[in-house]
Amino acid sequence: YVVCDDIGGQDLERTLRARGGPLPEEATLVQARRLLDALEFLHDQKTPLHLGDPLAGDVWIGEDGRWFLAPFTLIRPISRAPSAYRARELEQPTGEPTAASDLYALSAMLYHALTGWAPPTAAQRDAGTPLNGPRALNPNLSTLIEQVLLRGLQLRPENRSQVACE
């Protein structure tokens, strides 16, 4: 069994639906930094821990606005169901989670939070579905965050950041 505290609030998807649109960039980036610090901590363990295959429901936004990762993603096996947050390399039967695949997942979550739309799955993108530029979906975003998100959502892991501190 895995047990965790009830932090209140709601998951990312419900929060976006309730708002009727994306979250503000400045506040979201503060929370992104917290999640990056958490990833760095997980990746620095003697045996690194990886998110693997997170879902929108794995990011909870507390009543105070702070974001939390539910621990369940750390123990859930990688699903074969389509996921906007799963890196392309994890679609392979032998795919193993890495820091780069976790950074893809976090980038996908941030893209969803900042645009109000989940990115297409890696399989959809391979089939020709384009990844819309974040500023096309939310013109209030800065060009720098758009560049960061687009780099984080590169299909090839070697084109993404390799560690959270990047």
Backbone hydrogen bonds, N-H to C=O, Kabsch-Sander energy under -0.5 kcal/mol:
donor,donor_aa,acceptor,acceptor_aa,energy
7,I,5,D,-0.8
10,Q,61,I,-1.7
12,L,56,A,-1.0
12,L,59,V,-1.9
15,T,11,D,-2.3
16,L,12,L,-2.4
17,R,13,E,-2.2
18,A,14,R,-2.7
19,R,15,T,-2.1
20,G,16,L,-1.8
21,G,16,L,-1.2
23,L,113,A,-3.2
28,T,24,P,-2.0
29,L,25,E,-2.6
30,V,26,E,-1.5
31,Q,27,A,-1.6
32,A,28,T,-2.4
33,R,29,L,-1.9
34,R,30,V,-1.3
35,L,31,Q,-2.1
36,L,32,A,-2.7
37,D,33,R,-2.3
38,A,34,R,-2.0
39,L,35,L,-2.6
40,E,36,L,-2.7
41,F,37,D,-2.2
42,L,38,A,-2.5
43,H,39,L,-3.0
44,D,40,E,-1.5
45,Q,42,L,-1.1
49,L,42,L,-2.2
53,D,51,L,-1.6
58,D,55,L,-2.0
59,V,56,A,-1.2
60,W,58,D,-0.6
60,W,68,F,-3.0
61,I,10,Q,-3.2
62,G,60,W,-0.7
62,G,66,R,-3.4
63,E,7,I,-0.6
65,G,62,G,-2.3
68,F,60,W,-2.5
70,A,58,D,-3.2
70,A,68,F,-0.5
73,T,70,A,-0.9
74,L,71,P,-1.4
75,I,72,F,-1.3
76,R,72,F,-1.4
86,R,83,S,-0.7
90,L,87,A,-1.4
91,E,88,R,-1.9
92,Q,89,E,-0.8
95,G,92,Q,-1.9
102,D,98,T,-2.1
103,L,99,A,-2.2
104,Y,100,A,-1.7
105,A,101,S,-2.1
106,L,102,D,-2.6
107,S,103,L,-2.3
108,A,104,Y,-2.6
109,M,105,A,-2.2
110,L,106,L,-2.6
111,Y,107,S,-2.7
112,H,108,A,-2.3
113,A,109,M,-2.7
114,L,110,L,-2.9
115,T,111,Y,-1.8
116,G,112,H,-2.3
122,A,83,S,-0.5
125,R,121,T,-2.3
126,D,122,A,-2.5
127,A,123,A,-1.6
128,G,125,R,-1.4
129,T,124,Q,-2.6
132,N,130,P,-0.8
136,A,133,G,-1.4
137,L,133,G,-1.0
137,L,134,P,-0.6
138,N,134,P,-2.1
141,L,138,N,-2.0
146,E,142,S,-1.6
147,Q,143,T,-2.2
148,V,144,L,-2.3
149,L,145,I,-2.6
150,L,146,E,-2.6
151,R,147,Q,-2.1
152,G,148,V,-2.4
153,L,149,L,-1.4
154,Q,151,R,-1.5
159,N,156,R,-1.9
160,R,157,P,-1.4
166,E,163,V,-1.5
